[in-house]
Amino acid sequence: MKNKVIWITGASSGIGEALAYQLNELGTKIILSARREDALLKVKSKCKFPENAVIIPLDLTDFESLENITAKAISIYGKIDILINNGGLSQRSLIIDTKFEVYQQMIDVNYLGTIKLSKCLLPFFIAQKSGHFVTITSLMGKFSSPYRSGYCGAKHALHGFFDALRMEHEKDNIDVSIICPGFIQTNVAKNALTGDGTALQEEDSATENGMPVDLCAKEIITAIKKKKFETYIGGKEKYGIYLKRFFPKLLHRIVLRSKVR
């Protein structure tokens, strides 16, 4: 990984922040992006080699700005080897209580912004004859759970898009890895949108008792090195992938019994 140029979205906290520290320590050059410049500066200052970290604030829902931001990111080091699509937002509300505008925001942040940014970088990867898209989805991109309908829908959509991208551009030496974390110790639940669009501001026990975020980041980096197509990270919730495939009714009953929110 040494001397690779890696662009990380959602780098101001959680999984993105943990990836920034570990990748920086491995000798990579990192570009850190998220909405809040002050938070990005704090992450950069905590890197072991801050001179190898550059920040570019961006808003994934400001679609028109992403082409210019991509050009700026490329110009910093003259190349980008890996884009880690980690920016995203979760949801905690029942369908009946959720405003349509919340679903629009889920799609804009978790899906369309990621697609737009990836499409902006794709021509460069083709010309470079190499590149690696690493997209952080979720186990909720493979099966669903109550209170997360919009989040699950957007994460499922990412799988459809990036599986197609992999097949279309394998000939261009472009790799695609889809990373599906389960319950990880981050602020994802606290920042999740409720039915009216306000933040939940509460932790849930599953997230609190989930995998430590630094361990999650370590597993993601291993998957990147191996150029794995798809990786599942977490505890026993990972096995929901296989239950969904072979015993969907059993998974349905288990999820309902778990009362996870």
LOROKOL-185618 format. One record per atom (N, C-alpha, C): x, y, z. Coordinates in steps of 0.1 Angstrom, whole numbers, padded with zeros to 4 digits, always signed. Layout:
! LOROKOL-185618
XYZ
...
//
This chain:
! LOROKOL-185618
+0008-0012+0000
+0000+0000+0000
+0009+0013+0000
+0021+0011+0003
+0030+0023+0004
+0030+0031-0009
+0029+0044-0007
+0029+0054-0018
+0017+0054-0027
+0007+0046-0024
-0006+0046-0030
-0013+0059-0026
-0021+0065-0036
-0029+0077-0033
-0043+0072-0031
-0048+0075-0019
-0061+0069-0016
-0070+0081-0011
-0082+0082-0018
-0092+0092-0015
-0103+0086-0006
-0106+0092+0005
-0116+0086+0014
-0127+0096+0017
-0139+0093+0013
-0150+0102+0017
-0156+0097+0031
-0163+0106+0037
-0168+0103+0051
-0157+0101+0060
-0146+0109+0058
-0133+0107+0066
-0133+0114+0079
-0143+0121+0083
-0143+0130+0095
-0146+0122+0107
-0151+0110+0106
-0155+0102+0118
-0157+0087+0114
-0159+0079+0125
-0162+0065+0123
-0152+0057+0115
-0158+0049+0105
-0149+0040+0097
-0139+0048+0089
-0144+0059+0083
-0135+0067+0075
-0123+0073+0082
-0126+0077+0094
-0115+0083+0103
-0105+0072+0107
-0110+0060+0111
-0101+0049+0114
-0093+0044+0102
-0099+0044+0090
-0091+0041+0078
-0080+0051+0076
-0084+0064+0078
-0074+0074+0075
-0061+0072+0084
-0063+0069+0097
-0051+0067+0106
-0043+0055+0101
-0050+0044+0099
-0043+0032+0095
-0036+0033+0082
-0043+0038+0072
-0037+0039+0059
-0025+0049+0059
-0026+0060+0066
-0016+0070+0067
-0003+0063+0074
-0005+0055+0084
+0006+0048+0090
+0013+0038+0081
+0005+0033+0071
+0011+0023+0062
+0019+0030+0051
+0020+0043+0051
+0028+0051+0041
+0021+0055+0029
+0008+0055+0029
+0000+0059+0018
-0002+0075+0018
-0005+0081+0007
-0009+0095+0007
-0024+0095+0006
-0030+0102+0016
-0045+0102+0017
-0051+0115+0014
-0062+0115+0008
-0071+0127+0006
-0083+0125+0014
-0086+0134+0023
-0097+0132+0033
-0108+0141+0029
-0120+0136+0027
-0132+0144+0024
-0144+0141+0033
-0151+0151+0035
-0164+0151+0043
-0169+0165+0042
-0181+0168+0048
-0187+0181+0048
-0180+0191+0057
-0175+0186+0069
-0170+0196+0079
-0155+0197+0079
-0151+0209+0074
-0136+0211+0073
-0129+0210+0086
-0136+0215+0097
-0129+0215+0110
-0127+0201+0115
-0136+0192+0113
-0135+0178+0117
-0124+0171+0109
-0123+0175+0096
-0112+0169+0087
-0098+0174+0092
-0097+0186+0096
-0084+0192+0101
-0080+0185+0113
-0090+0181+0122
-0087+0174+0134
-0082+0160+0131
-0088+0153+0121
-0083+0140+0118
-0069+0141+0112
-0067+0150+0103
-0054+0152+0097
-0043+0154+0108
-0046+0162+0118
-0037+0165+0129
-0033+0153+0137
-0042+0143+0138
-0040+0131+0146
-0033+0120+0138
-0031+0122+0125
-0024+0112+0117
-0009+0112+0121
-0003+0100+0119
+0011+0099+0123
+0020+0107+0113
+0016+0108+0101
+0023+0115+0091
+0014+0126+0084
+0011+0136+0092
+0001+0146+0086
+0005+0152+0073
+0018+0153+0071
+0023+0158+0058
+0018+0150+0046
+0014+0138+0048
+0009+0129+0038
-0006+0129+0037
-0013+0138+0043
-0027+0139+0043
-0032+0153+0039
-0041+0153+0029
-0047+0165+0024
-0062+0165+0026
-0068+0176+0029
-0082+0176+0030
-0089+0184+0019
-0100+0178+0014
-0109+0185+0004
-0123+0183+0009
-0129+0193+0015
-0143+0193+0019
-0152+0190+0007
-0162+0182+0009
-0172+0181-0001
-0186+0177+0005
-0196+0179-0003
-0210+0175+0001
-0215+0166-0010
-0217+0154-0007
-0221+0144-0017
-0234+0148-0024
-0242+0156-0018
-0255+0160-0024
-0254+0172-0033
-0242+0178-0033
-0240+0190-0042
-0234+0184-0055
-0242+0177-0063
-0238+0170-0074
-0230+0178-0084
-0234+0190-0086
-0227+0199-0096
-0213+0202-0093
-0209+0201-0080
-0196+0205-0076
-0186+0193-0077
-0191+0181-0078
-0182+0169-0077
-0172+0168-0088
-0176+0172-0100
-0166+0171-0111
-0154+0180-0109
-0156+0192-0105
-0144+0201-0102
-0136+0196-0090
-0143+0191-0080
-0136+0185-0068
-0128+0173-0072
-0133+0165-0081
-0125+0153-0085
-0113+0158-0092
-0114+0168-0101
-0102+0173-0108
-0092+0179-0098
-0097+0185-0088
-0088+0191-0078
-0081+0179-0070
-0088+0169-0067
-0082+0157-0060
-0071+0151-0068
-0074+0149-0081
-0064+0143-0090
-0051+0152-0091
-0053+0165-0091
-0042+0174-0093
-0032+0174-0081
-0037+0171-0070
-0028+0172-0058
-0016+0163-0059
-0018+0150-0062
-0006+0141-0063
-0004+0136-0078
-0012+0141-0087
-0011+0137-0101
-0018+0124-0104
-0023+0117-0094
-0030+0104-0096
-0039+0101-0084
-0048+0092-0086
-0055+0085-0075
-0055+0070-0078
-0051+0063-0068
-0051+0048-0070
-0064+0041-0065
-0069+0047-0054
-0081+0040-0048
-0090+0051-0043
-0103+0049-0046
-0114+0058-0040
-0122+0049-0030
-0122+0053-0018
-0130+0047-0008
-0143+0055-0006
-0154+0049-0011
-0167+0056-0010
-0173+0052+0004
-0170+0061+0013
-0175+0058+0027
-0185+0067+0032
-0187+0079+0025
-0197+0088+0030
-0211+0083+0030
-0219+0085+0041
-0232+0080+0041
-0240+0084+0054
-0252+0081+0054
-0261+0085+0065
-0271+0074+0067
-0274+0071+0080
-0284+0060+0083
-0297+0066+0087
-0306+0057+0090
-0320+0061+0093
-0326+0051+0104
-0335+0057+0112
-0341+0049+0123
-0356+0054+0124
-0365+0048+0116
-0379+0052+0117
-0387+0042+0109
-0399+0040+0114
-0409+0031+0107
-0413+0037+0094
-0416+0029+0084
-0420+0034+0071
-0432+0043+0072
-0442+0039+0080
-0454+0047+0081
-0452+0061+0087
-0441+0062+0095
-0438+0075+0101
-0427+0083+0094
-0422+0078+0082
-0411+0084+0075
-0416+0093+0064
-0412+0106+0064
-0415+0115+0053
-0408+0111+0041
-0414+0113+0029
-0408+0110+0016
-0395+0117+0015
-0393+0129+0020
-0381+0137+0019
-0369+0130+0025
-0372+0122+0036
-0361+0115+0042
-0356+0104+0033
-0365+0097+0025
-0361+0087+0016
-0353+0094+0004
-0357+0106+0000
-0349+0113-0010
-0335+0116-0005
-0334+0120+0008
-0320+0123+0013
-0312+0110+0014
-0318+0099+0018
-0311+0086+0018
-0305+0083+0005
-0313+0085-0006
-0308+0082-0019
-0298+0092-0024
-0300+0104-0021
-0290+0115-0025
-0276+0113-0019
-0276+0110-0006
-0264+0109+0002
-0257+0095-0001
-0265+0085+0001
-0259+0071+0001
-0257+0065-0012
-0265+0070-0022
-0265+0064-0035
-0260+0074-0046
-0268+0084-0049
-0265+0092-0060
-0252+0100-0059
-0249+0105-0047
-0236+0112-0045
-0224+0103-0047
-0225+0091-0043
-0215+0081-0045
-0213+0077-0059
-0224+0076-0066
-0224+0072-0080
-0218+0084-0088
-0222+0096-0085
-0217+0108-0092
-0202+0109-0091
-0197+0108-0078
-0183+0109-0076
-0175+0098-0083
-0180+0086-0083
-0173+0075-0089
-0173+0077-0104
-0184+0082-0110
-0184+0085-0125
-0175+0096-0128
-0173+0106-0120
-0164+0116-0122
-0149+0111-0123
-0146+0101-0115
-0133+0096-0114
-0130+0085-0124
-0141+0079-0129
-0140+0067-0138
-0131+0070-0151
-0134+0081-0158
-0125+0084-0170
-0110+0084-0167
-0107+0090-0155
-0093+0090-0151
-0087+0076-0149
-0095+0068-0142
-0090+0054-0140
-0088+0047-0153
-0097+0049-0163
-0096+0043-0176
-0084+0047-0183
-0081+0061-0183
-0069+0066-0189
-0056+0061-0182
-0057+0060-0169
-0046+0055-0161
-0043+0040-0163
-0053+0033-0168
-0053+0019-0170
-0052+0011-0156
-0057+0018-0146
-0057+0011-0133
-0066+0020-0123
-0071+0014-0113
-0079+0021-0103
-0087+0011-0095
-0091+0015-0083
-0098+0006-0074
-0109+0014-0067
-0122+0010-0070
-0133+0016-0062
-0136+0007-0051
-0136+0012-0039
-0139+0005-0026
-0151+0012-0021
-0163+0005-0021
-0175+0011-0016
-0180+0004-0003
-0181+0013+0007
-0186+0008+0020
-0201+0008+0020
-0207-0004+0019
-0222-0004+0020
-0226-0008+0034
-0231-0020+0036
-0236-0025+0049
-0241-0039+0047
-0241-0047+0058
-0249-0059+0057
-0263-0056+0053
-0268-0044+0057
-0282-0040+0053
-0283-0038+0038
-0272-0039+0031
-0273-0039+0016
-0275-0053+0010
-0275-0062+0019
-0277-0076+0015
-0291-0082+0021
-0295-0077+0032
-0308-0081+0038
-0313-0069+0046
-0325-0069+0050
-0331-0057+0056
-0335-0059+0070
-0339-0048+0077
-0343-0048+0091
-0353-0037+0093
-0362-0038+0102
-0371-0027+0105
-0364-0015+0109
-0370-0003+0107
-0365+0010+0110
-0355+0015+0101
-0351+0007+0091
-0340+0011+0082
-0344+0010+0067
-0357+0012+0064
-0361+0010+0050
-0354+0018+0040
-0353+0031+0042
-0346+0039+0032
-0331+0037+0031
-0325+0034+0043
-0311+0031+0043
-0308+0018+0036
-0316+0008+0039
-0314-0005+0032
-0316-0004+0017
-0326+0003+0013
-0329+0005-0001
-0317+0011-0008
-0311+0022-0003
-0300+0029-0009
-0288+0019-0009
-0285+0012+0002
-0274+0003+0002
-0275-0009-0008
-0287-0014-0009
-0290-0024-0019
-0286-0019-0033
-0290-0007-0036
-0288-0001-0049
-0273+0000-0052
-0265+0003-0042
-0250+0004-0045
-0245-0009-0050
-0250-0020-0044
-0245-0034-0049
-0248-0036-0064
-0260-0032-0068
-0264-0034-0082
-0255-0025-0091
-0252-0013-0087
-0244-0004-0096
-0230-0009-0096
-0224-0012-0085
-0209-0015-0085
-0206-0029-0090
-0215-0038-0089
-0214-0051-0095
-0213-0049-0111
-0222-0040-0116
-0222-0038-0130
-0209-0031-0134
-0204-0021-0126
-0192-0014-0130
-0180-0023-0130
-0180-0033-0121
-0169-0042-0121
-0168-0050-0134
-0180-0055-0138
-0180-0063-0151
-0177-0055-0163
-0182-0042-0163
-0180-0034-0175
-0165-0029-0177
-0158-0028-0165
-0145-0022-0166
-0133-0031-0161
-0136-0044-0160
-0125-0053-0157
-0114-0052-0168
-0119-0050-0180
-0110-0049-0192
-0100-0037-0191
-0104-0027-0183
-0096-0015-0181
-0087-0016-0169
-0086-0028-0163
-0078-0030-0151
-0083-0022-0139
-0096-0021-0138
-0103-0014-0127
-0109-0024-0118
-0106-0023-0105
-0111-0033-0095
-0123-0026-0087
-0132-0034-0082
-0143-0030-0074
-0144-0039-0062
-0143-0033-0050
-0146-0041-0038
-0158-0035-0031
-0167-0043-0026
-0178-0039-0019
-0177-0044-0004
-0177-0035+0005
-0174-0038+0019
-0188-0037+0027
-0191-0048+0034
-0204-0048+0041
-0202-0049+0056
-0201-0038+0063
-0200-0039+0078
-0213-0042+0084
-0213-0048+0096
-0224-0050+0104
-0225-0040+0115
-0226-0044+0128
-0226-0035+0139
-0212-0031+0143
-0208-0018+0141
-0195-0013+0143
-0197-0001+0153
-0187+0000+0162
-0188+0011+0172
-0185+0024+0167
-0195+0031+0161
-0194+0044+0155
-0206+0052+0160
-0207+0064+0155
-0219+0073+0158
-0230+0071+0147
-0230+0060+0140
-0240+0059+0129
-0254+0060+0134
-0257+0054+0146
-0270+0054+0151
-0274+0068+0156
-0265+0074+0163
-0268+0088+0168
-0271+0098+0157
-0264+0096+0146
-0265+0106+0135
-0277+0102+0125
-0283+0090+0128
-0293+0085+0119
-0305+0094+0119
-0312+0095+0107
-0324+0104+0106
-0336+0097+0111
-0345+0104+0118
-0358+0098+0122
-0368+0102+0111
-0380+0099+0113
-0390+0100+0103
-0393+0114+0098
-0390+0124+0107
-0392+0138+0102
-0379+0145+0098
-0368+0137+0097
-0355+0142+0092
-0346+0147+0102
-0350+0147+0115
-0341+0151+0126
-0332+0139+0130
-0321+0142+0136
-0311+0132+0140
-0317+0125+0152
-0314+0112+0153
-0319+0104+0164
-0313+0108+0178
-0300+0110+0177
-0292+0115+0189
-0293+0104+0201
-0294+0092+0197
-0294+0081+0207
-0285+0070+0202
-0279+0063+0211
-0271+0051+0208
-0280+0039+0209
-0277+0029+0201
-0284+0016+0203
-0274+0006+0208
-0280-0004+0215
-0271-0014+0221
-0263-0022+0211
-0269-0025+0200
-0262-0034+0190
-0250-0027+0185
-0251-0014+0182
-0239-0006+0178
-0229-0004+0189
-0234-0001+0201
-0225+0000+0213
-0217-0012+0215
-0223-0024+0213
-0216-0037+0216
-0210-0043+0203
-0209-0035+0192
-0204-0040+0180
-0189-0041+0179
-0184-0044+0168
-0169-0045+0166
-0163-0032+0167
-0151-0031+0174
-0144-0018+0175
-0140-0013+0161
-0141+0000+0159
-0139+0005+0146
-0125+0003+0140
-0115+0003+0149
-0102+0001+0144
-0100-0013+0138
-0107-0023+0144
-0106-0036+0139
-0113-0037+0126
-0124-0031+0125
-0132-0030+0112
-0123-0024+0101
-0116-0013+0104
-0107-0007+0094
-0096-0016+0090
-0091-0024+0099
-0080-0033+0096
-0085-0044+0086
-0097-0049+0089
-0103-0059+0080
-0106-0053+0066
-0110-0041+0065
-0113-0034+0052
-0100-0033+0045
-0089-0029+0051
-0076-0028+0044
-0071-0041+0039
-0073-0052+0047
-0070-0065+0042
-0078-0069+0029
-0090-0065+0029
-0099-0068+0017
-0094-0060+0005
-0090-0047+0008
-0085-0039-0003
-0072-0045-0009
-0063-0049+0000
-0051-0055-0005
-0053-0068-0014
-0063-0076-0010
-0066-0088-0017
-0076-0085-0029
-0080-0073-0030
-0089-0069-0041
-0102-0078-0041
-0107-0081-0029
-0119-0089-0028
-0131-0083-0034
-0139-0091-0041
-0152-0086-0046
-0161-0081-0036
-0163-0089-0025
-0173-0085-0015
-0168-0091-0002
-0169-0083+0009
-0164-0087+0022
-0175-0083+0033
-0177-0093+0042
-0187-0091+0053
-0179-0090+0066
-0182-0079+0073
-0174-0076+0086
-0184-0074+0097
-0181-0080+0109
-0189-0079+0121
-0189-0092+0129
-0199-0093+0137
-0201-0105+0146
-0210-0115+0139
-0219-0120+0148
-0228-0131+0143
-0238-0125+0133
-0240-0112+0132
-0249-0107+0122
-0245-0110+0108
-0232-0113+0106
-0227-0116+0093
-0234-0128+0087
-0238-0137+0096
-0244-0150+0090
-0258-0147+0085
-0264-0135+0087
-0276-0132+0081
-0276-0133+0065
-0264-0130+0060
-0261-0131+0045
-0265-0145+0040
-0261-0155+0048
-0263-0169+0043
-0277-0174+0046
-0283-0169+0057
-0297-0172+0061
-0306-0166+0050
-0303-0154+0046
-0311-0147+0035
-0311-0156+0023
-0300-0161+0019
-0298-0169+0007
-0306-0182+0007
-0304-0189+0019
-0309-0203+0019
-0321-0205+0028
-0323-0196+0038
-0334-0198+0047
-0341-0184+0050
-0346-0178+0040
-0351-0164+0042
-0362-0163+0052
-0371-0173+0054
-0381-0172+0064
-0375-0173+0078
-0365-0181+0079
-0358-0182+0092
-0352-0168+0096
-0345-0162+0086
-0339-0149+0089
-0350-0139+0093
-0361-0139+0086
-0372-0130+0089
-0376-0131+0104
-0378-0144+0109
-0382-0146+0122
-0371-0141+0132
-0358-0144+0129
-0347-0140+0138
-0346-0125+0139
-0347-0118+0128
-0346-0104+0128
-0358-0098+0137
-0370-0103+0135
-0381-0097+0142
-0380-0100+0157
-0374-0112+0161
-0372-0115+0175
-0361-0106+0181
-0352-0102+0173
-0340-0095+0179
-0344-0081+0184
-0355-0076+0178
-0360-0062+0182
-0349-0052+0181
-0340-0053+0171
-0330-0044+0169
-0335-0031+0163
-0331-0020+0169
-0335-0007+0164
-0323+0002+0162
//
